[in-house]
């Protein structure tokens, strides 16, 4: 499914299955996507500001350069996701699975991700940590 570049602001997609979908550059500001299955989807450069992604299955997603400011990712499965250069400022990462996620150069300022969860990531190189310090 190719939805790349579409304006889907405020859309309701609870429980939807979008496995492997091309959502690159899509605008999903304020979308409600609780329990959505986005396994392996391409969300490169997507705008997900304030989106509700609680319990979303996002294993292996390409989220490079995605804007996830203030997104609710509580209990989301972000394992093996590529979040290089993603903006996660003030995102809710409570109980999110970040195992083997690539957080290279991601901005995690103000997130509630505990250190032990972040340390499960594949890479934190250059990431801005929740306290505003840069990881080396």
Residue pairs with C-beta under 8 A, 6 or more apart in sequence:
1 18
1 20
1 21
1 22
2 21
2 22
3 21
3 22
3 23
3 26
4 22
4 23
4 24
4 25
4 26
4 42
5 24
5 25
5 26
6 26
6 27
7 26
7 27
8 26
8 27
8 28
8 31
9 27
9 28
9 29
9 30
9 31
10 29
10 30
10 31
10 32
11 28
11 31
11 32
11 33
12 31
12 32
13 31
13 32
13 33
13 36
14 32
14 33
14 34
14 35
14 36
15 34
15 35
15 36
16 33
16 36
16 37
17 36
17 37
18 36
18 37
18 38
18 41
19 37
19 38
19 39
19 40
19 41
20 39
20 40
20 41
20 42
21 38
21 41
21 42
22 41
22 42
23 38
23 41
23 42
23 43
23 46
24 42
24 43
24 44
24 45
24 46
24 62
25 44
25 45
25 46
26 43
26 46
26 47
27 46
27 47
28 46
28 47
28 48
28 51
29 47
29 48
29 49
29 50
29 51
30 49
30 50
30 51
31 48
31 51
31 52
32 51
32 52
33 51
33 52
33 53
33 56
34 52
34 53
34 54
34 55
34 56
35 54
35 55
35 56
35 57
36 53
36 56
36 57
37 56
37 57
38 56
38 57
38 58
38 61
39 57
39 58
39 59
39 60
39 61
40 59
40 60
40 61
41 58
41 61
41 62
42 61
42 62
43 61
43 62
43 63
43 66
44 62
44 63
44 64
44 65
44 66
45 64
45 65
45 66
46 63
46 66
46 67
47 66
47 67
48 66
48 67
48 68
48 71
49 67
49 68
49 69
49 70
49 71
50 69
50 70
50 71
51 68
51 71
51 72
52 71
52 72
53 71
53 72
53 73
53 76
54 72
54 73
54 74
54 75
54 76
55 74
55 75
55 76
56 73
56 76
56 77
57 76
57 77
58 76
58 77
58 78
58 81
59 77
59 78
59 79
59 80
59 81
60 79
60 80
60 81
61 78
61 81
61 82
62 81
62 82
63 78
63 81
63 82
63 83
63 86
64 82
64 83
64 84
64 85
64 86
65 84
65 85
65 86
66 83
66 86
66 87
67 86
67 87
68 86
68 87
68 88
68 91
69 87
69 88
69 89
69 90
69 91
70 89
70 90
70 91
71 88
71 91
71 92
72 91
72 92
73 91
73 92
73 93
73 96
74 92
74 93
74 94
74 95
74 96
75 94
75 95
75 96
76 93
76 96
76 97
77 96
77 97
78 96
78 97
78 98
78 101
79 97
79 98
79 99
79 100
79 101
80 99
80 100
80 101
80 122
81 101
81 102
82 101
82 102
83 101
83 102
83 103
83 106
84 102
84 103
84 104
84 105
84 106
85 104
85 105
85 106
86 103
86 106
86 107
87 106
87 107
88 106
88 107
88 108
88 109
88 111
89 107
89 108
89 109
89 110
89 111
90 109
90 110
90 111
91 108
91 111
92 111
92 112
93 108
93 111
93 112
93 113
93 117
94 112
96 113
96 117
97 117
98 113
98 117
98 118
98 120
98 121
99 120
99 121
100 120
100 121
100 122
101 120
101 121
101 122
102 121
102 122
102 123
103 118
103 121
103 122
103 123
103 124
103 127
104 123
104 124
104 125
104 126
104 127
105 125
105 126
105 127
106 127
106 128
107 127
107 128
108 118
108 127
108 128
108 129
108 130
109 128
109 129
109 130
109 132
110 130
111 130
112 130
113 130
118 124
118 129
124 135
125 135
125 136
126 134
126 135
126 136
127 134
127 135
128 134
128 135
129 135
